[in-house]
């Protein structure tokens, strides 16, 4: 459209053209392109770029916050476009990390260094609203949410996790953060019980009874015994007292 307006404006005085009720001389001038201003690479720009990179590399859920442990010394030049390339990642994300990076200015390498980082990963976690007893079913109504740093509270259960398939394996005091040691999957298959076994082989579907030799939650693989042949086999827990064998 801009090129068309420029063309008509150039031909207007010659051809006497008018567009949209305006003469060529009255056509508005095209908007100027915003100028790209070169500048130094600031600390905030570097931390923001590094935060995005680390969060994506480790697939982190939550609000990752980074701080430089040492004073920021920007490269001694200016550029219109800065970028950060991580050359060496830590083995795992933690509250203190070493990250080796290369800084590029207008797509040209200008600096390479190892940076010491202090980090926090903020996320909502479960807290007991009241005392919880062993064997009680997981119930969000008995809990409340608190924002915690998962790098310092690694065992806590995020508030995005939890349903009635979990039960409490130990008592939890009021006001205490819920950890994975406090929970386990509710067993759908229990040792010593007869359970229904579905055996599927293509279009063939057979059902039988078998004795469970161990407890199992949904998705667990458990060992069972055929009460007639006394042979042991493994099957996948799919429901209450129901397992499945696939060939």
C-alpha positions in Angstrom: 0.0 0.0 0.0 2.8 2.4 0.9 4.5 1.7 -2.5 1.2 2.4 -4.3 0.8 5.7 -2.5 4.3 6.7 -3.4 3.8 5.8 -7.0 0.5 7.7 -7.2 2.1 10.7 -5.5 4.9 10.7 -8.0 2.5 10.4 -11.0 -0.2 12.7 -9.6 1.2 16.1 -10.8 1.8 14.5 -14.3 -1.5 12.7 -14.7 -3.6 14.9 -12.4 -4.7 11.8 -10.3 -6.5 12.0 -7.0 -7.0 9.0 -4.7 -9.7 8.7 -2.1 -10.8 12.3 -2.8 -7.2 13.6 -2.2 -4.9 14.9 -4.8 -1.4 13.4 -5.0 0.0 16.5 -3.2 -2.5 15.9 -0.4 -1.7 12.2 0.2 -0.2 11.6 3.7 3.5 10.8 3.9 4.3 7.2 4.8 5.2 6.6 8.4 8.9 6.5 9.1 10.4 3.2 10.1 11.5 3.3 13.8 15.3 3.6 14.0 17.2 0.8 15.7 19.3 2.3 18.3 22.6 0.6 19.3 23.3 0.4 23.0 25.3 -1.5 25.6 24.2 -5.0 26.9 22.7 -4.3 30.3 22.6 -6.6 33.3 18.8 -6.8 33.1 18.9 -7.9 29.4 21.5 -10.5 30.2 19.6 -12.0 33.2 16.3 -12.0 31.2 17.9 -13.8 28.3 19.6 -16.4 30.5 16.4 -17.0 32.5 14.5 -17.8 29.3 17.2 -20.1 28.1 17.6 -22.1 31.4 13.8 -22.4 32.0 13.4 -23.8 28.5 16.5 -26.1 28.7 15.5 -27.7 31.9 11.7 -27.5 31.2 11.1 -25.8 34.5 7.6 -25.2 35.7 7.2 -22.1 37.9 8.7 -18.6 38.2 12.5 -18.9 37.7 14.4 -16.0 39.2 18.2 -15.5 38.7 20.7 -13.2 40.3 24.3 -12.7 39.4 26.6 -13.5 42.3 29.2 -11.0 41.0 29.0 -7.5 39.7 28.0 -7.1 36.1 30.7 -6.0 33.7 29.1 -5.3 30.3 31.1 -5.8 27.1 33.0 -2.6 26.0 30.9 -1.9 22.9 27.4 -1.2 21.7 25.1 -3.1 19.4 21.6 -3.1 17.9 21.0 -6.8 18.7 22.5 -8.7 21.6 22.1 -12.5 22.3 23.3 -15.1 24.8 24.5 -18.6 23.8 24.9 -21.0 26.7 28.0 -23.2 26.1 27.9 -25.3 29.3 24.9 -26.0 31.4 25.0 -27.2 35.0 24.1 -30.9 35.5 20.8 -29.9 37.1 19.1 -26.7 38.1 19.8 -25.6 41.7 20.0 -22.6 44.0 23.6 -22.0 43.0 24.8 -22.7 39.4 27.8 -22.1 37.1 26.9 -21.3 33.5 29.4 -20.7 30.7 28.0 -18.3 28.1 29.0 -16.5 24.9 27.7 -13.0 24.3 27.0 -12.0 20.7 26.7 -8.4 19.4 25.0 -8.0 16.0 25.6 -11.8 15.5 29.3 -11.5 16.2 30.9 -13.1 19.3 32.3 -10.4 21.7 32.8 -12.2 25.0 32.9 -15.6 26.7 32.8 -16.2 30.4 31.5 -18.4 33.3 28.8 -16.8 35.4 28.0 -17.6 39.0 24.2 -17.6 39.6 21.9 -17.6 42.6 18.5 -19.0 41.6 15.0 -19.6 43.0 12.1 -21.4 41.4 8.9 -20.1 42.9 5.8 -22.3 42.7 2.6 -23.0 44.7 2.8 -26.0 47.1 0.4 -27.7 49.5 0.3 -26.9 53.2 -1.8 -28.8 55.8 -4.7 -26.7 56.9 -5.4 -29.1 59.8 -3.7 -32.2 61.2 -3.8 -35.1 58.7 -3.9 -38.8 59.7 -2.3 -41.9 58.3 -4.5 -43.6 55.6 -6.6 -40.5 55.0 -7.4 -39.8 51.3 -5.9 -36.8 49.7 -8.4 -33.9 49.8 -7.6 -30.4 48.7 -10.3 -29.1 51.1 -7.9 -30.1 54.0 -5.0 -28.2 52.4 -4.1 -24.6 51.5 -1.5 -23.1 49.1 1.8 -21.4 49.9 4.4 -20.0 47.5 7.7 -21.7 48.0 11.2 -21.9 46.4 11.4 -25.5 45.0 15.2 -25.3 44.8 15.2 -25.0 48.6 12.1 -27.2 49.3 12.8 -30.0 46.8 10.6 -32.6 48.5 7.4 -30.5 48.6 4.3 -31.5 46.6 3.4 -28.8 44.0 -0.2 -27.6 44.2 -0.8 -28.7 40.6 -0.4 -32.3 41.7 -2.7 -34.4 43.8 -6.0 -36.3 43.6 -7.9 -39.0 45.5 -5.7 -41.7 44.1 -3.2 -40.6 46.8 -3.4 -41.4 50.6 -1.3 -40.1 53.5 1.4 -42.6 54.6 2.2 -40.7 57.8 0.7 -38.0 60.0 1.2 -34.4 58.9 0.9 -31.5 61.4 -1.1 -28.4 60.8 0.8 -25.7 58.9 3.5 -28.1 57.6 4.4 -28.3 53.9 3.3 -31.5 52.3 6.2 -33.6 50.9 6.3 -36.7 48.7 7.3 -38.8 51.7 3.9 -38.0 53.2 2.0 -39.5 50.2 1.7 -42.7 48.2 -0.7 -44.0 45.6 -3.8 -45.7 47.0 -3.3 -49.4 46.3 -6.0 -50.8 44.0 -4.6 -54.3 44.2 -3.7 -55.7 47.6 -1.4 -58.6 48.5 -3.3 -61.8 49.2 -6.5 -60.9 47.3 -8.0 -62.5 44.3 -8.1 -60.1 41.4 -9.6 -60.1 37.9 -7.0 -60.6 35.1 -7.7 -59.5 31.5 -5.4 -61.1 29.0 -5.5 -59.5 25.5 -3.8 -60.9 22.4 -5.0 -59.1 19.3 -8.8 -59.8 19.0 -8.6 -62.5 21.7 -9.7 -61.4 25.2 -9.6 -63.8 28.1 -10.5 -63.1 31.8 -9.5 -65.2 34.8 -8.7 -64.9 38.5 -5.3 -64.7 40.1 -3.8 -64.2 43.5 -1.9 -60.8 44.1 1.5 -61.3 45.6 2.0 -57.6 46.3 0.2 -54.3 46.5 -0.1 -52.1 43.5 -1.5 -48.7 42.6 -2.9 -47.7 39.2 -0.2 -48.0 36.6 2.0 -50.3 38.7 3.2 -53.7 37.4 2.5 -56.4 40.1 3.3 -60.1 40.4 0.4 -62.5 40.6 0.0 -66.3 40.8 -2.3 -68.5 38.8 -4.2 -70.5 41.5 -4.5 -73.6 39.2 -1.0 -73.8 37.6 0.8 -72.0 40.5 2.8 -70.1 38.0 3.7 -66.5 38.7 3.3 -63.7 36.1 3.2 -59.9 35.9 0.3 -57.6 35.0 -0.5 -53.9 34.9 -2.9 -52.5 37.5 -5.7 -50.7 35.6 -8.5 -50.5 38.2 -9.8 -51.6 41.6 -8.9 -55.4 41.8 -8.4 -55.5 38.1 -5.1 -56.1 36.2 -4.3 -56.5 32.5 -1.8 -58.7 30.6 -0.8 -57.8 27.1 1.1 -60.2 24.8 
